[in-house]
Amino acid sequence: MQPTISAKERMQITRQAMPEQDAHERSGNFKEVNLGFSEQLALLEAQRCIQCKEAKCIKGCPVMVNIPRFIKCITDGDLAGAARSLFGDNALPSISGRVCPQEEQCEGSCIRGVKGQPVAIGYLERFVADWARTQGGVLDTTAPVPSGKKVAVIGAGPAGLTAAGELVKQGHDVTIYEALHKPGGVLVYGIPEFRLPKKIVAAEVDRLTKAGVKIECNVVIGRTYTIPELRAQFDALFIANGAGLPVFMNVPGENFKGVYAANEYLTRVNLMEAYDLPNTNTPVLIGKRVAVVGGGNVAMDAVRTAKRLGAEQAMIVYRRTKEEMPARVEEVHHAEHEGVDFQLLVAPLEVLGDDKRWVTGLKCNRMELGEPDASGRRKPQVIPGSEFVLECDVVVVAIGTKANPLLTATCPDLKLNKWGNIETDANGMTSIPGVFAGGDIVRGAATVILAMGDGKNAAKAINGYLEQA
Amino acid sequence: MHTILAKKQLSPNVTRLDLLAPRIAEIKKPGQFVIVRAKEGDERIPLTIADADPTQGTIALVIQAVGKATRELVALEVCDAIRDVAGPLGHPTELISSGRALCVGGGVGTAVVHPIAKALHAMGVHVTSVIGGRSREWVIFEEELAKCGDVIVCTDDGSYGRKGFVTDAAKEVLETGGVDIAYAVGPVPMMRAVANLTRPYNVHTIVSLNPVMVDGTGMCGGCRVDIGGETKFACVDGPEFDGHKVDFDLLADRLSTYREFEQRANACADGQCKIRR
């Protein structure tokens, strides 16, 4: 039991900073940037929470974690209680604690943020989850009563893993089908080691398999099996096969050697471990000057990866300004500290190459911001006569993805929207009864935590559906 | 895990492996491929399925040992297992149900032509296969293709069959008339030559492209090819395309992207490289 502190003392504690690997040092390695709170820092930060009765932070969380409750446990010195509370609400807290855009969610709603800094909820979540993992034996692992129902989950990414974790708790027999050779989806192919170490994902996956979730890798739904085939074998399905096909700029020269989609660049480095060359077998081109086109989290991951692979100059090429960037604030700051060069208000027109079609540069226009467009962001406009060439030897295109048609093309009964994403009702159920969907295949490109929220909600809806069936 | 049940050396650097993959054996169609990793840490490589035996639950992969990953695959023996086999991927071959087909295979591509010829023959199509190699020992799948129709073998040095390139023999077949469709699988220059050959005869020609691929499910976009001025992903839009529309120069160019890495990896594997990197 910790000594209680007065409300005044509580308000005087300032937000604790996340200990980080030195910016210069880390820009040359793939080790995690954020080092995590010590128990002491966590206690201090937890004491900043004023335990609101009507906690807005909970409403700000896509998986509705009871934040004040687990933070209270920390201040009470009951870390095991904090872990049980947190894991009860969120199947993958050591992942969300690292990759969530907290500033827009829980922390964005925190009352302490009105005057000053919000409670560092994400850092506390990560602390509790990491503590529980290294401690072991803290969480309840009693097997639930088998329900006799079989559920198939398509895709072992954040939505699928979350749904599987929730479904297995209810005693369902859960099998995940994963197209790649390793479970994790974007958590293993997309998000780099320095932001989310692969051993953390592996530990979370291991916890699920120990709880009874079966994972079959190398099974491509839409090819190895179709949805109608699975539907005949399972009582319910959850489709969470992810975003899919990368979008290109559609400019001349885009197929030159040295132009990557961010998906390929990151997959080579993360899933295929090219960051460890020459000890691994999958190559990636090491650019001296790498231009990453885009302003989202994927672009930040790609440009920081390029820096770590040894780029002398790693550049973000973005047609608006920093204010309009969809990337998390923390990622942009980390990139800046690591020496990433931001080419803002710049839009590529053409990829230039030599006679052997190796990339030599990007022909670009300079832009200025005009009137706000439909999204409310000010629309970038070309400054006439501003053309210039940005020299580079690798280009990474990180401007989004579109729905992968592999699965949906082999299941004509599945209702899609005009972009090819699966349509669902408020419960996440598709046009086929008993078939649910969530994550990027429904939302287009979104975040890990929104996918996890979909997984949690779908699991709840699947339970309801199975009880009625 | 996918246990290898049979192994056969087909030519000096081409090996056939028959391995357990019951689901793929059951549903695969001609033209489809699998993504394979021999063991943890290996590169993912796409390989077209050369044959399948659904009753035994096996598929046949014909592998040309050129890089580190393929060399590791062919070093495996019967009873060894392959860690990852994902598929069947890609669209099945566009087949005709009657008439006459010309099937041209070069080198290891002959193994890919085989399931196409087999399917055509089963539907009653008259198949003429033209296959080639540098010399006698490099000619593969002759016996299997002979069961599907006529076979003309060409060798560069004349040590077996006719002396010359497959295009010379293919031209003679086209000249006889009546060819409704052509299929060509082999090295890029061969496919390009066959596509150029059939163009004046207005014979629809299908080629199977083998660009660099990572996931094989459309996710990475690495296997971009230019088909009639449009960018397509070979893994989900192909791997077979209209040979008259393929930009073969771009394909050949993109295939050379990792040549330096490959040479270094091979040198290391041969023990020629004293220092890594």
Interface residues (C-beta under 8 A of the other chain):
Chain A: A179 L180 H181 Y189 C217 N218 V219 V220 R223 T224 Y225 G242 G244 L245 P246 F248 E254 N255 K257 G258 Y260 A261 N263 E264 T267 R268 M272 E273 L277 P278 N279 T280 N281 T282 P283 L285 K356 R357 N404 P405 L406
Chain B: R23 I24 I27 I35 R37 G41 D42 E43 R44 K68 A69 R83 D84 V85 A86 G87 P88 L89 V214 D215 T217 G218 M219 C220 G221 G222 R224 D226 T231 F233 V236 L250 D253 R254 S256 T257 Y258 F261 E262 R264 A265 C268 R276 R277
